[in-house]
């Protein structure tokens, strides 16, 4: 019995011609490749959009958290400075500058807040009256500074 795939031997002197795929097969392969590339590009664009949306949402949430933290921190330090201002108004600059009680209180508060390096209380003339850096405060005037 002869197998269907058995082909007769070519006549002597002739080389067998390689089988060329038909045009339909080539077009089908190219179309499949183009469809695959189009799907890949679409997923790439959609995936990028999803990642960007997620990053935007996360960034907004983190910015809101940082703003809330900053507001709480500034509120706490404003309260501390309002209390220090009350002490100065009730006792006067000379009494406050002459004792280390306000220095110690502010130094302890500054030590509990890692974002604070020091508190300085400055009178209307620019003279530093209390600083949490050291006691007693050296003669220092900040009236010539831009922030004063």
N, C-alpha and C positions, 0 to 999 in steps of 0.2 A: 504494500500500500504506500502510495506516495504522499508525503506530507505537503500540506498546502503551502507551507513556507519554503519548501525546497524549490529553488529556482534552477533551471537548467544552467549549466556552465556556459559562459559566453564563448562564442567561437574563438578559435585561437587567433591571437594577434589583436584582439579587441579588448580594451579595458572596460570594466563595468562603469557605467555612468552613475555618479552619486545621486541619490534621490533628493530633489529640491522640494522644500515645503511649498505647498500651494499658497497663493496670495491670500486666500481667506484665512489660513492659519496665521500668517504673518500679521494681518490686520487685527485678528482676534487677540493675538499676544500684545500688540501695541496698544490696543484699546484697553485691555486688562491692566497694562502697566500705567497708562494715563489715568484710569479710574482709581487705581491704588494710590498714585501720586496725588490726585485731587483729594481723596479721602484723608490722606496723611496731612496735606496742607490745611484742610478744613479743621481737622482735629488739633493741629498745631495752633491755629488762630483762636479757636474756641477755648483750648486749654490755656493759652496765654491770657485771654480775657478773664477766665475764671480765676487764675492766679492773681491777676492784677486787682480784680474785685475783692478777693479775699485779703490781699495785702492792704488795700485801701481801708477796708473795714477794720482790720487789726490796727492799722496806724491811727485811725480815728479813735478807737477805743483806748489805745495807749496814751494818746494825746489828752483825752478826757481825764484819764486817771492821773496823769502828770499835772494837769491844770488843777484838779481837785486837791492833790497833795500840796502843790505850791500855795494854793489859797489857804489851806489849813496851816501850813508852816508860817506863812506871812501873818496870818491872824494870830497865831501863838506869839510870834515875836512882837507884833504890834501891842498885844496885851502886856507883855513884859515891859516894853518901853513906856506904855501908858502908866503902869504901876511905878516905874522909876520916875516918871515925870511928876506923878502925884507926890512921891517922897520928896522930890526937889522943891515942889511948890509949898509943901507943908513945912519943911525944915529950912529951906533956903540953901543957896549954893555953898556958902561958907561952912555951914554945919555938915552938909553932905561931903564936901571935899575934905573936911577935917577928920572924918572917921572912916574906918575901913568896913563898916557894916554893909553899905550899899555895894562896895567893891566885892566883898565876899559873896553876897547874894547873887549879883550879876555873874560873877565868875562861876559859881555853882550851876547857874542856869545855862551858861555858855558851855560848860563841860558836859551837860546832858544832851546838848544838841550838836551833833557832829558837823552840821552845815555852818555853824557859827564859829568864827575864829576869835572874835572878841566883840564886846560892846563898848562903845565910847559915849560918854555924855559930855556935850560941849555947850558952853553958855552962849549967850547972844553975841558976845564979842569974839568968839572963835577959840576961846581958851578951853583946853581939854581939862575937865574937872574930875571925871572918873573914867578909868579905863580898866578893863579886865585883864590887861596884859601884865600890869604890875602895880604894886602899892608901895609907897605913894607915887602919884602920877608925876612924871618929870614935867618941867615947864615946856609946854607945847601949844602952839597956836595954829589953827587950821583956817583962819579967816582968808588967807590968800589962795585957798584951794577952790577949784571949779565947783565941787560938790557942796561947798558950804553956802 
